[in-house]
């Protein structure tokens, strides 16, 4: 074989290899697995999927050794029954780079989360349900978790009820507020307002923040517990507070808009 033919074959192989690499990085289908989800919920998520490049699969507990084959794994921790080996398979996938989020875990050992705090917060809000939320959740995973640039629609924000911008812990259920002014009016009516008190934004509630809120108030602060910090900042709600500090209870990055704020 002549040198010219060898160069041509080598060049074609390099071009083909580069094309395959670019396809995998920019455009390959996003594979998402759901563990321990009810069939009705998976059906709703499937119907909401409007992206032909997003592939949804049900992953059984006995097949968790395959978790690393997916670009995202959602786990419903409510009543999840797994062996130690199955749990370790999922932990191993998460530690090797597979994005995993577990919600409603009844067993603390099953609380496996490998996405950062902002992604965790957004995905949990999408998982509240509804076709728009599920559709945008799948778009969010493809664009921001899997990092695909092609055939990746821009996701919308989670669709929240009008009263879920801020909340305040209550014995029976959290009180919810649609705006900063509504929340501040409630604080004033309930003797929790001080014009000179520093304002503290609290977000990223991966634990129960009730005692922290109480301690901050007792030390002379006004606390603003926020449900979705990115919406709170990017939509201008935070600008009316003049916050002295922000406490993020979750680990991981906060995202560029929050850093700029």
Residue pairs with C-beta under 8 A, 6 or more apart in sequence:
25 147
26 148
26 149
26 150
27 53
27 148
27 149
27 150
27 151
28 53
28 148
29 53
29 54
29 55
30 51
30 53
30 54
30 55
30 71
30 72
30 141
30 142
30 146
30 148
31 55
31 57
31 69
31 70
31 71
31 72
32 54
32 55
32 56
32 57
32 70
32 71
32 72
32 73
32 74
32 138
32 141
33 57
33 58
33 59
33 67
33 70
33 72
33 73
33 74
34 42
34 45
34 56
34 57
34 58
34 59
34 73
34 74
34 76
35 58
35 59
35 60
35 61
35 64
35 67
35 73
35 74
35 75
35 76
35 80
35 90
36 61
36 75
36 76
36 77
36 78
36 79
36 80
37 45
37 58
37 74
37 76
38 76
41 76
41 129
42 56
42 58
44 129
44 131
44 134
45 56
45 134
45 137
45 138
46 56
47 131
48 131
48 132
48 133
48 134
48 135
48 138
49 56
49 134
49 135
49 138
50 135
50 153
51 138
51 139
51 142
51 151
51 152
51 153
52 151
53 142
53 148
53 151
53 152
54 138
54 139
54 141
54 142
56 138
57 70
59 66
59 67
59 70
59 73
61 80
61 81
61 82
61 86
62 86
64 82
64 86
64 87
64 89
64 90
64 93
65 86
65 89
67 73
67 89
67 90
67 93
67 94
67 98
67 100
68 92
68 93
68 96
68 98
70 98
71 98
71 99
71 141
71 145
71 146
72 98
72 99
72 100
72 101
72 141
72 145
72 146
73 90
73 93
73 94
73 98
73 99
73 100
73 101
74 101
74 103
74 123
74 127
75 90
75 100
75 101
75 102
75 103
75 105
75 110
75 112
76 102
76 103
76 104
77 102
77 103
77 104
77 105
77 106
77 107
77 110
77 111
78 103
78 104
78 105
78 106
79 106
80 105
80 106
80 107
80 110
82 90
82 110
87 109
87 110
87 112
90 100
90 112
91 112
93 100
94 100
94 112
94 113
94 114
95 114
97 114
98 114
99 114
99 115
99 119
99 141
99 145
100 112
100 113
100 114
100 115
101 113
101 114
101 115
101 119
101 120
101 123
101 124
102 110
102 111
102 112
102 113
103 124
103 127
105 111
113 120
115 123
115 145
115 252
116 251
116 252
116 253
117 204
117 206
117 248
117 250
117 251
117 252
117 253
117 254
118 229
118 230
118 252
118 253
118 254
118 255
118 258
119 140
119 144
119 145
119 252
120 206
120 250
120 252
121 203
121 204
121 228
121 229
121 230
121 250
122 140
122 158
122 228
122 230
123 137
123 140
123 141
125 133
125 158
125 160
125 227
125 228
126 133
126 134
126 136
126 137
126 140
126 158
127 133
127 137
128 158
128 160
130 159
132 156
132 159
133 158
133 159
136 155
136 156
136 157
136 158
136 159
137 155
139 152
139 153
139 154
139 155
139 156
140 155
142 148
142 152
142 153
143 152
143 153
143 154
143 155
144 155
157 228
157 231
158 228
158 231
160 227
160 228
160 231
161 176
162 178
163 176
163 177
163 178
164 176
164 178
164 227
165 176
165 177
165 178
165 179
165 180
165 183
165 226
165 227
165 231
165 232
165 237
166 176
166 177
166 180
166 183
166 224
166 225
166 226
166 227
167 174
167 175
167 176
167 177
167 225
167 227
168 174
168 175
168 177
168 183
168 186
168 213
168 225
169 175
169 209
169 210
169 213
169 225
175 186
177 183
177 186
179 237
180 224
180 237
180 240
180 241
183 224
184 193
187 193
187 222
192 217
192 222
193 222
194 220
194 222
197 220
197 221
197 222
198 220
198 221
198 222
198 244
198 245
199 221
199 222
199 224
199 241
199 242
199 243
199 244
200 216
200 221
200 222
200 223
200 224
200 243
200 244
200 245
200 246
200 247
201 224
201 226
201 229
201 232
201 238
201 241
201 243
201 245
201 246
201 247
202 209
202 212
202 213
202 216
202 223
202 224
202 225
202 226
202 246
202 247
202 249
203 225
203 226
203 229
203 232
203 246
203 247
203 248
203 249
203 250
204 229
204 248
204 249
204 250
205 225
205 249
205 250
206 249
206 250
206 251
207 249
209 225
209 249
212 247
212 249
213 223
213 225
216 223
217 223
221 244
224 241
224 243
226 232
229 246
229 248
229 254
229 258
230 255
230 257
230 258
231 237
232 238
233 257
233 258
233 261
234 257
238 261
246 258
248 254
